[in-house]
Amino acid sequence: MGRFSMFRKGSADFDCRKEGPRTIVEQNVQGVQESEQVRAELLRVLNSRRKKQVPLEVYPANRHKAYCQMEASPADPSVLALCPKGDYCHDNAPLELEEEDLILTTEEGEQGRVPLLIIRPKTSGTVTTAPRPAVVCLHSTGNSKETMRPFMEAYASSGYVAVAIDARHHGDRGHSPHAYAEALVAAWETGEEMPFIFDTVWDIIKLMDYLTTRPDIDPKHIGMMGISLGGMNTWFAAAADPRIAVAVALIGVQSFGWAIAEEKWHARVASIPYPFQAAADDFGREIIDTETVAAVWQRLAPGIMDKLDSPHTIPAIAPRPFLIHNGKEDPRCPVGGLESVLNKTTQVYDDMGVPSHFKFIAEEGLGHVVTPTMAKETMCWFNKFLAPEQPGMLAH
């Protein structure tokens, strides 16, 4: 099939022409009800281990050293520098940009303070501009919001407001290079937190509470993209929060249940081995086995192998536009485990009358790495579905 293996028939070239809103003539009532049930269960789990709630507050950040975590995955600056910002600047010239460093409180405690970076086109003096669409950019394991700057600058140069946060125990939220590893082990030992995906998804929902109040952001046009761990955060956040209008997950979608059943979990576990080794030690086992992996997933992210796994949560994103771009040879996100996910999701989007709102790409010969192709497809996806017609925005 050439360079791409596409689940849905279609061109693999980059058609960035905008697609206007479509009227959903018929909705599959059963599918909608299932999505609402999945969303309710996901929100229940997200709320199950919350610390004391505090009022949502935003204030300027005092930045400190952002530690690079152990096992940093593929979104390092050298890879992200491949993002082709110059191809997307309005009128072939970058807009002048400005940025903010903020802290957003989401709950009590140190990890309830979320470092927030915003990059946007600079306004002139007191001139009031129309609210712009926004794109939230989520980093991969071991990295930070700073590593997403190339994507953010590309989006801001194209007229979007670009937003990034540090995931739990990463970046400005990490007290040492081992902070994330220690948090994962503590979560296994105590069951008090969910640092793998779910706690950051909670932060994202609170982030949406804030972004939808900003006068420079169009609350109905907020998109989200993420890489690896950030792709998983994007997937679950989009399933949990319908205010995320458009989403893209890069090298981040898999089926955890399928991986357990087919014993294809080794690469994912190897990327964050610490809680699994701790569990194996607790069980008195010399090696990490399938039973140990399943026990850790259930402890760290309840439901992720069954009722909150991708066959249930990915379809819950419909009818909002969602792009999944994986490497065909990625052992952490095995394409073989996505057949039922893609079949079910495609059917849901078809039933809702918006088949073009869902797209899956498995890039030939590619493992767990980000490519310029992914960056370009992501920008095209946002330009097509997220950007309204207004001055200063691209219209490819």
C-alpha positions as CSV (number, residue, x, y, z in Angstrom):
1,M,0.0,0.0,0.0
2,G,3.0,2.3,-0.4
3,R,4.4,4.4,2.4
4,F,1.4,4.2,4.6
5,S,-0.8,1.4,5.8
6,M,-4.3,3.0,6.1
7,F,-7.2,1.4,7.9
8,R,-9.6,3.6,5.9
9,K,-9.3,3.9,2.2
10,G,-8.0,7.3,1.2
11,S,-5.1,9.4,-0.1
12,A,-1.9,9.5,1.8
13,D,-1.0,12.9,0.5
14,F,-1.4,16.1,2.5
15,D,-4.7,17.7,1.6
16,C,-4.9,20.6,4.0
17,R,-8.1,22.1,2.6
18,K,-10.6,23.0,5.3
19,E,-13.7,20.9,5.7
20,G,-16.8,22.8,6.9
21,P,-19.1,21.6,9.7
22,R,-21.3,18.7,8.8
23,T,-24.9,18.1,9.9
24,I,-25.3,14.7,11.6
25,V,-28.5,13.5,10.1
26,E,-28.8,10.3,12.1
27,Q,-27.0,9.2,15.3
28,N,-26.7,5.7,16.5
29,V,-28.6,6.0,19.8
30,Q,-27.1,2.9,21.2
31,G,-23.6,4.1,20.4
32,V,-24.2,7.5,22.0
33,Q,-25.5,5.8,25.1
34,E,-22.5,3.5,25.3
35,S,-20.2,6.6,24.9
36,E,-21.9,8.4,27.8
37,Q,-21.6,5.3,30.0
38,V,-17.9,5.0,29.2
39,R,-17.4,8.7,29.9
40,A,-19.2,8.4,33.2
41,E,-17.0,5.5,34.2
42,L,-13.9,7.3,33.2
43,L,-14.8,10.3,35.2
44,R,-15.7,8.1,38.2
45,V,-12.2,6.6,38.1
46,L,-10.5,10.0,37.6
47,N,-12.4,11.3,40.7
48,S,-11.7,8.2,42.8
49,R,-8.3,9.2,44.1
50,R,-8.4,13.0,44.2
51,K,-6.9,15.1,46.9
52,K,-8.9,17.9,48.5
53,Q,-10.4,20.2,45.9
54,V,-9.3,23.8,45.9
55,P,-10.6,26.8,43.9
56,L,-9.2,26.9,40.3
57,E,-6.5,29.6,40.4
58,V,-4.0,30.9,37.9
59,Y,-0.9,33.0,38.7
60,P,2.5,33.7,37.2
61,A,5.1,30.9,37.4
62,N,8.4,31.1,39.2
63,R,10.3,28.6,37.1
64,H,13.0,26.2,38.4
65,K,15.2,23.6,37.0
66,A,13.2,21.1,34.9
67,Y,14.7,17.8,35.4
68,C,15.0,15.4,32.5
69,Q,13.4,12.2,33.7
70,M,14.9,8.7,33.2
71,E,13.8,6.7,30.2
72,A,13.0,9.8,28.2
73,S,11.1,8.6,25.1
74,P,11.2,9.8,21.5
75,A,10.1,13.5,21.8
76,D,13.5,14.9,22.5
77,P,14.3,18.3,21.0
78,S,16.3,16.9,18.1
79,V,13.3,14.9,17.0
80,L,10.8,17.7,17.6
81,A,13.0,20.1,15.6
82,L,11.8,18.2,12.5
83,C,8.5,20.0,12.9
84,P,8.3,22.1,9.7
85,K,7.2,25.4,11.2
86,G,8.3,27.4,8.1
87,D,5.9,25.6,5.9
88,Y,2.9,26.9,7.8
89,C,3.5,30.5,8.6
90,H,0.8,32.8,7.4
91,D,1.7,34.7,4.2
92,N,5.0,32.7,4.3
93,A,6.3,34.8,7.2
94,P,6.2,34.0,10.9
95,L,3.8,36.0,13.1
96,E,5.5,37.8,16.0
97,L,4.9,35.6,19.1
98,E,4.6,36.2,22.8
99,E,4.3,33.8,25.7
100,E,3.1,33.4,29.2
101,D,4.4,31.1,32.0
102,L,1.6,30.3,34.5
103,I,0.7,28.0,37.3
104,L,-2.8,26.4,37.3
105,T,-4.1,24.9,40.6
106,T,-6.1,21.7,40.1
107,E,-6.2,20.2,43.6
108,E,-4.4,20.4,46.9
109,G,-0.7,19.4,47.2
110,E,2.5,19.9,45.2
111,Q,1.3,18.0,42.2
112,G,-1.9,20.0,42.1
113,R,0.1,23.0,40.8
114,V,0.3,22.6,37.0
115,P,3.0,24.6,35.1
116,L,1.5,26.1,32.0
117,L,3.2,27.5,28.9
118,I,1.2,29.6,26.4
119,I,2.6,30.8,23.1
120,R,0.4,33.0,20.8
121,P,0.5,35.6,18.1
122,K,1.5,38.9,19.6
123,T,-1.2,41.6,19.7
124,S,-0.4,45.2,18.9
125,G,-1.0,47.7,21.7
126,T,-4.6,47.8,22.9
127,V,-6.0,46.3,19.7
128,T,-8.6,43.7,20.5
129,T,-8.5,40.6,18.3
130,A,-11.1,37.9,17.9
131,P,-10.7,34.8,20.0
132,R,-8.4,32.3,18.3
133,P,-8.5,28.5,18.1
134,A,-6.1,26.8,20.5
135,V,-4.0,23.6,20.4
136,V,-2.9,21.9,23.6
137,C,0.5,20.1,23.1
138,L,1.3,17.1,25.4
139,H,4.8,15.8,25.8
140,S,6.1,12.2,26.0
141,T,7.5,10.2,29.0
142,G,10.6,11.8,30.5
143,N,10.2,15.1,28.8
144,S,8.5,18.4,29.5
145,K,6.4,21.2,28.1
146,E,9.6,22.8,26.9
147,T,10.2,20.0,24.4
148,M,7.0,20.8,22.7
149,R,8.1,24.3,21.7
150,P,8.7,23.4,18.0
151,F,5.1,22.3,17.7
152,M,3.8,25.2,19.7
153,E,5.8,27.8,17.7
154,A,4.5,26.2,14.5
155,Y,0.9,26.4,15.6
156,A,1.3,30.0,17.0
157,S,3.0,31.1,13.8
158,S,-0.1,29.8,12.0
159,G,-2.5,31.8,14.1
160,Y,-3.4,29.3,16.9
161,V,-2.9,29.9,20.6
162,A,-0.5,27.0,21.6
163,V,-0.7,25.6,25.1
164,A,1.5,23.0,27.0
165,I,1.7,21.6,30.5
166,D,4.1,19.4,32.4
167,A,2.6,16.0,33.1
168,R,2.6,14.8,36.7
169,H,6.2,14.4,38.1
170,H,7.7,15.8,34.9
171,G,9.4,19.0,34.0
172,D,8.8,21.7,36.7
173,R,6.7,19.2,38.6
174,G,9.7,16.8,39.0
175,H,11.9,17.1,42.1
176,S,14.7,14.9,40.6
177,P,15.6,12.9,37.5
178,H,13.9,9.9,39.1
179,A,10.7,11.7,40.2
180,Y,8.3,9.9,37.7
181,A,9.9,6.5,38.4
182,E,9.5,7.0,42.2
183,A,5.9,8.2,41.7
184,L,5.0,5.0,39.7
185,V,6.5,2.8,42.4
186,A,4.7,4.7,45.1
187,A,1.4,4.3,43.2
188,W,1.9,0.6,43.1
189,E,2.8,0.4,46.8
190,T,0.0,2.7,48.1
191,G,-2.7,2.9,45.5
192,E,-3.2,6.6,46.4
193,E,-2.4,8.2,43.1
194,M,-2.6,7.4,39.3
195,P,0.6,9.1,37.9
196,F,0.4,6.9,34.7
197,I,-2.1,8.8,32.5
198,F,-5.2,9.3,34.7
199,D,-3.9,12.0,37.1
200,T,-2.7,14.1,34.2
201,V,-6.0,13.6,32.4
202,W,-7.6,15.1,35.5
203,D,-5.3,18.1,35.2
204,I,-6.3,18.4,31.5
205,I,-10.0,18.6,32.4
206,K,-9.2,21.4,34.8
207,L,-7.0,23.0,32.2
208,M,-10.1,23.0,29.9
209,D,-12.0,24.8,32.7
210,Y,-9.5,27.6,32.5
211,L,-8.9,27.8,28.7
212,T,-12.6,28.1,28.0
213,T,-12.7,31.3,30.1
214,R,-9.7,33.0,28.3
215,P,-10.8,35.9,26.1
216,D,-8.1,35.1,23.6
217,I,-9.3,31.6,23.0
218,D,-12.4,30.4,21.2
219,P,-13.9,27.9,23.6
220,K,-15.5,25.9,20.9
221,H,-12.3,25.4,18.9
222,I,-9.8,23.9,21.3
223,G,-7.7,21.0,19.9
224,M,-5.2,18.7,21.5
225,M,-2.3,16.6,20.3
226,G,0.3,14.5,22.2
227,I,3.3,12.2,21.7
228,S,3.6,8.7,23.2
229,L,2.5,9.3,26.9
230,G,1.0,12.6,25.6
231,G,-0.8,10.7,22.9
232,M,-2.4,8.5,25.6
233,N,-3.3,11.5,27.7
234,T,-4.9,13.1,24.6
235,W,-6.9,9.9,23.9
236,F,-8.3,9.6,27.4
237,A,-8.8,13.4,27.9
238,A,-10.8,13.5,24.6
239,A,-12.9,10.6,25.7
240,A,-13.6,12.3,29.1
241,D,-14.1,15.9,28.0
242,P,-16.3,16.8,24.9
243,R,-14.9,20.3,25.0
244,I,-11.8,19.0,23.3
245,A,-13.1,19.6,19.7
246,V,-10.3,18.0,17.7
247,A,-7.6,15.5,18.7
248,V,-4.5,13.8,17.4
249,A,-2.6,11.0,19.1
250,L,0.9,10.3,17.9
251,I,2.5,6.9,18.7
252,G,0.2,6.6,21.8
253,V,-2.8,4.4,21.0
254,Q,-2.8,0.7,21.9
255,S,-5.0,-1.9,23.5
256,F,-3.8,-2.8,27.0
257,G,-6.2,-5.7,27.2
258,W,-5.1,-7.2,23.9
259,A,-1.4,-6.8,25.0
260,I,-2.1,-8.8,28.1
261,A,-4.1,-11.5,26.3
262,E,-1.4,-11.9,23.6
263,E,1.6,-11.3,25.9
264,K,2.7,-8.3,23.8
265,W,3.3,-6.0,26.8
266,H,7.1,-6.3,27.1
267,A,8.1,-3.1,25.1
268,R,5.6,-1.0,27.0
269,V,6.7,-2.3,30.4
270,A,10.4,-1.9,29.4
271,S,9.7,1.9,29.0
272,I,8.6,2.3,32.6
273,P,9.9,-0.9,34.4
274,Y,10.0,0.4,37.9
275,P,6.6,-0.4,39.3
276,F,6.6,-3.8,37.5
277,Q,9.9,-4.8,39.1
278,A,8.6,-3.6,42.4
279,A,5.5,-5.7,42.0
280,A,7.5,-8.8,41.0
281,D,9.7,-8.3,44.1
282,D,6.6,-8.1,46.2
283,F,5.2,-11.2,44.7
284,G,8.5,-13.1,45.2
285,R,9.0,-13.6,41.4
286,E,12.3,-13.6,39.7
287,I,11.0,-12.1,36.5
288,I,8.1,-9.8,35.5
289,D,5.4,-12.0,34.1
290,T,1.9,-11.4,32.6
291,E,0.1,-11.7,35.9
292,T,2.4,-9.1,37.5
293,V,1.9,-6.7,34.6
294,A,-1.9,-7.0,34.8
295,A,-1.8,-6.4,38.6
296,V,0.2,-3.2,38.1
297,W,-2.0,-1.8,35.4
298,Q,-5.1,-2.4,37.5
299,R,-3.4,-0.6,40.4
300,L,-2.1,2.3,38.4
301,A,-4.9,2.8,36.0
302,P,-8.1,0.9,37.0
303,G,-10.1,-0.3,34.1
304,I,-7.4,0.3,31.5
305,M,-7.4,-3.4,30.4
306,D,-11.1,-3.7,30.0
307,K,-14.0,-1.2,30.2
308,L,-11.7,1.8,29.8
309,D,-9.4,0.2,27.2
310,S,-9.2,1.6,23.7
311,P,-12.1,-0.4,22.2
312,H,-14.4,1.5,24.5
313,T,-12.8,4.9,25.0
314,I,-11.7,5.6,21.4
315,P,-15.3,5.3,20.0
316,A,-16.5,7.6,22.8
317,I,-14.6,10.5,21.1
318,A,-17.0,10.4,18.1
319,P,-18.2,12.5,16.3
320,R,-15.3,14.8,17.0
321,P,-12.4,14.6,14.6
322,F,-9.7,12.2,15.8
323,L,-6.4,11.2,14.1
324,I,-4.3,8.3,15.2
325,H,-0.8,8.1,13.7
326,N,1.4,5.2,14.8
327,G,4.5,3.4,13.5
328,K,3.6,0.1,11.9
329,E,6.4,-1.6,13.7
330,D,6.0,0.1,17.0
331,P,6.3,-2.6,19.7
332,R,4.9,-0.3,22.4
333,C,1.7,0.3,20.4
334,P,1.2,-2.9,18.4
335,V,-0.9,-2.4,15.4
336,G,-2.1,-6.0,15.7
337,G,-4.0,-5.1,18.8
338,L,-6.0,-2.3,17.2
339,E,-8.1,-4.2,14.7
340,S,-11.2,-4.4,16.9
341,V,-10.6,-0.8,18.0
342,L,-10.5,0.5,14.5
343,N,-13.5,-1.6,13.3
344,K,-15.7,-0.4,16.1
345,T,-14.6,3.2,15.9
346,T,-15.1,3.3,12.2
347,Q,-18.6,2.0,12.5
348,V,-19.5,4.6,15.1
349,Y,-18.2,7.5,13.0
350,D,-20.0,6.0,10.0
351,D,-23.3,5.7,12.0
352,M,-22.9,9.3,13.0
353,G,-22.6,10.4,9.4
354,V,-19.0,11.7,9.7
355,P,-16.7,9.0,8.5
356,S,-14.0,11.5,7.5
357,H,-13.7,12.6,11.1
358,F,-11.7,9.5,12.0
359,K,-8.4,8.5,10.5
360,F,-5.8,5.9,11.3
361,I,-2.3,5.9,9.8
362,A,0.3,3.2,10.5
363,E,3.6,4.5,8.9
364,E,5.5,1.7,7.2
365,G,8.8,0.6,8.7
366,L,8.5,2.9,11.7
367,G,8.9,2.1,15.4
368,H,8.3,4.3,18.4
369,V,9.5,7.6,17.0
370,V,8.1,10.9,15.7
371,T,8.6,11.9,12.1
372,P,8.2,15.1,10.0
373,T,5.3,13.2,8.3
374,M,3.5,13.0,11.6
375,A,4.1,16.7,12.2
376,K,2.7,17.6,8.8
377,E,-0.3,15.3,9.1
378,T,-1.1,16.8,12.5
379,M,-1.0,20.4,11.3
380,C,-3.2,19.5,8.3
381,W,-5.7,17.8,10.6
382,F,-6.0,21.0,12.8
383,N,-6.2,23.3,9.7
384,K,-8.9,21.2,8.2
385,F,-11.1,20.7,11.3
386,L,-10.2,23.3,14.0
387,A,-9.4,26.6,12.4
388,P,-12.5,28.8,11.6
389,E,-12.4,31.3,8.8
390,Q,-10.9,34.5,10.3
391,P,-8.1,36.9,9.6
392,G,-4.7,35.6,10.5
393,M,-5.5,31.9,10.1
394,L,-4.3,29.6,7.4
395,A,-6.7,28.3,4.8
396,H,-5.0,25.6,2.8
